[in-house]
Amino acid sequence: MATVSADTPGFWNETRRFTRFLAGEMKPRGRILTPFNVITIAIMVVAAVILYIRFTQGLGSVTNLSQEVPWGLWIGFDVITGVAFAGGAYVLTFVVYILNVEKYQPIVRATVLNGFLAYVFYAGALLLDLGRPWNVINPIIGNSFGVSSVLFLVAWHFLLYMTAELLEFAPAIAEWAGWPRLRRWLNRLTLGAVIFGITLSTLHQSGLGALYMMARDKVHPLWYSEFIPIMFFVSSIFAGLSMVIFEGSITHRVFHHRVGRDLERSHDGIVQGLARICAGTLFVYLFLQLLVFVHGQKWEYLTTGWGSWYLLEVIGFVALPSWLFLHGVARKSSRVIRTAAALTLVGIVLNRLNISVIAFKWYLPVRYVPSWQEIVVTLAVLSAEIWVFRWVVNRMPVLDSAHVRADVGERIERAPASAA
Amino acid sequence: MRRRSAVKTLALAAGSTLVGRNLAQARAPSPKTDLAAATGSRAILVDTTKCIGCRMCERACAEANGLPEPAKSVESGTVRITSESQWTVVNRYETENGPVNVKRQCMHCLQPACTSACLTKAMYKTGEGPVIWRGDKCMGCRFCMLSCPFDIPKFEYHSANPRIQKCQMCFDRLKDGGMPACVSVCPVNATSYGTRTEMLELAWSRVYGEPDKYVHHVYGEDEAGGTGLLYLASVPFEQLGFRTDLSQTPYPTFTRDFLYAVPFVLTLFPPFLLAVSKATAGNRQQDSEG
């Protein structure tokens, strides 16, 4: 009892302090009327109107979805492509926390934050696409478990993975809020969250591909194979890392004032290391593509228009960037590496959209083309994510890796003498 | 610290094994129950050689299910598909044997793609055979539409409270001992209703009775692993708008391998990752000292 009464005023003082602190942090920093802000606000306002129409008059009022094509841009791009782009978080946490390669530590927080926000906003996009979103709790609260469904697995994994990524990022929040005891406690959860997160990522990155296993008669044979889940998993590695490289080069410039000394010094080395991993996994992926192609005896399709489209994807956006990454590493050229990353990202967009939209029901006389409303909502989701990312990066210790030194210090302190 | 990690891993592994086992049980219907479902479940046999294309079944269907009345006249030569407001359609095809009328609706597969795609069990295969939709569970993700090899489930795109619409084989009438509305109203007995075994026997006895009249194929006996709708015809089925390139394997099988891998990954990855992390822990200290 005595401890409670002694703690209570402290707790209230702390709550008051944090509320004031949060109110201060909520204020915008820097100029408000920048071109980026004006454009994204316009997009988000238009999207809000579109979504009002969508929820009052049905999906058909703003999308070009049909009885033949039930999944369009919102699933094919926002969810399926977006989650592949967010793969960097599980790959990097694997390298840093499982393989214990210290070198990449300075970019872990930014990558995990990006991954977390990507999942939050893409899961949000999934809700926009649901016809009866009020029933979304059914597969979660357990009154209706459709465990034979791949989508059940994917939905649960999204939810659990978001939790894991939040835990991985939580120490940064605790540092920002000034709660050192909570931070130490959260730090101890990191390895568990990382292990859980990598396991979940393996399954749902491939699971997104497994969604199309029963649509085997609807996806063009050049893109359909029973190996789609494996291909999705392998490609999520270089998709995620290319995003880290690409996004890192932008973040580095835009948030230059927030970048810490460690990251400043090691950035080029990190990018080259990531480029090596990308080149390697791209090559593995290219080989898998070839294997599936030969195994499926798909030669006859090569001479068709779909064949050229397929070759463009595989040669132009898998083989070429794989070579460019190697070239960039050999020349130590960040510019070449960035180009390779950009090409890789385009290739992932092509691949995911080919399976989910472009080569889906390729035999239909009337093809699905997304409506402008679908595109605006997609851009709005992206804008909202960037806004939140910017808010966090400008306030929390994300790009400054002072925390890394604190971490290492702590670990050395606690390490047994024999190991040292 | 180390002991605590070991306990954590054990708990994780135990937890995922439990989950894994439950999932595996739920996912693997034993061959025995499959057989029971196949023999006991109800089916409809459509004999396209008998159908005169009067479309009384279309009207009976609309009446029984509270759907808008189908259009009185239909432009000849167009192929209509079922829609969110019409669960069954009769199309006329010009063939080498003259015009043939084909009634289409949900095929009520023995192991439906749609029900195994559904993450809320809103699409549900009843023990009696019909595949029904339950609105209180459905979240409108439309994965059933993506998965169905026959493209049957339809979605109300222009509603704020959209439903999935498709033939339910008049499940409510069946429960009361009745028969589907479309079958009961057919004036020329082009449709028959009974257990699937009876319908298969009836189908093949017709084929064997008049071997020159029928093609020797009962559509739906093996397609998609067997369906609750069976078809007889005098011309090859591809001439009547049927997909004949469908797999004879039940569609849920195509995701089964992936789903079986889930408990393995969930069980094996965490201890492996933890072990690697502990084994490489030296890297970090050396790096930071160097």
Interface residues (C-beta under 8 A of the other chain):
Chain A: F55 T56 Q57 G58 L59 G60 S61 T63 L65 S66 Q67 E68 P70 W71 F94 Y97 I98 L99 N100 V101 E102 K103 D129 L130 G131 R132 P133 N135 V136 N138 P139 S144 F145 G146 V147 S148 S149 V150 L151 F152 L153 A155 L191 G192 V194 I195 F196 I198 T199 T202 L203 S206 G207 A210 L211 Y212 M213 M214 A215 R216 D217 K218 E226 P229 V408 R411 I412 R414 A415 A419 A420
Chain B: M1 S5 K8 L12 N22 L23 A26 R27 I81 S83 E84 A113 T115 S116 A117 C118 L119 T120 K121 A122 G135 D136 K137 C138 M139 G140 C141 R142 F143 M145 L146 S147 P149 D151 K154 F155 E156 Y157 H158 S159 A160 N161 P162 R243 D245 L246 S247 Y251 P252 F254 T255 D257 F258 L259 V262 V265 L266 F269 P270 L273 L274 V276 S277 T280 A281 G282 N283 R284 Q285 D287 S288
